[in-house]
Amino acid sequence: MGWASRAGDWAFKGFTAGLGLATIYLTATFSVNVYRGLAWHNAQSKIEKQGSTEQSA
């Protein structure tokens, strides 16, 4: 029964380590996507402002 307990412990440790790595990966990719989205939105706003000043001139 001792080896089954150790196997269960290692399985649990592996599972929780995997969850931790997945959390770190998803947090990093989410942050990158938010940054890219904000940068894209800012660029669109600049293009809109440039277009409106060219049309009024």
C-alpha positions in Angstrom: 0.0 0.0 0.0 3.0 2.3 0.5 3.9 2.4 -3.2 0.3 3.3 -4.2 0.3 6.2 -1.7 3.6 7.4 -3.1 2.3 7.1 -6.7 -0.8 9.1 -5.7 1.3 11.7 -4.1 3.5 12.1 -7.2 0.4 12.1 -9.4 -1.1 14.9 -7.3 2.1 16.9 -7.3 2.4 16.5 -11.1 -1.2 17.6 -11.5 -0.9 20.7 -9.3 2.4 21.6 -11.0 0.7 21.3 -14.4 -2.1 23.6 -13.1 0.4 26.1 -11.9 2.3 26.2 -15.2 -1.0 26.5 -17.1 -2.0 29.4 -14.9 1.3 31.2 -15.5 1.1 30.6 -19.3 -2.5 31.8 -19.5 -1.8 34.8 -17.4 1.2 35.7 -19.6 -0.7 35.2 -22.9 -3.7 37.1 -21.6 -1.5 40.1 -20.6 0.1 40.1 -24.0 -3.3 40.0 -25.7 -4.6 42.8 -23.6 -1.5 44.9 -24.5 -1.9 44.2 -28.2 -5.6 45.0 -28.1 -5.0 48.3 -26.3 -2.2 49.2 -28.8 -4.5 48.3 -31.7 -7.3 50.4 -30.3 -5.0 53.3 -29.8 -3.7 53.0 -33.4 -7.3 53.0 -34.6 -8.1 56.1 -32.7 -5.1 57.9 -34.1 -6.1 56.9 -37.7 -9.7 58.2 -37.0 -8.4 61.5 -35.7 -6.0 61.9 -38.7 -8.8 61.1 -41.1 -11.2 63.7 -39.5 -8.5 66.4 -39.6 -7.7 65.7 -43.3 -11.4 65.9 -44.3 -11.9 69.2 -42.5 -8.8 70.8 -44.1 
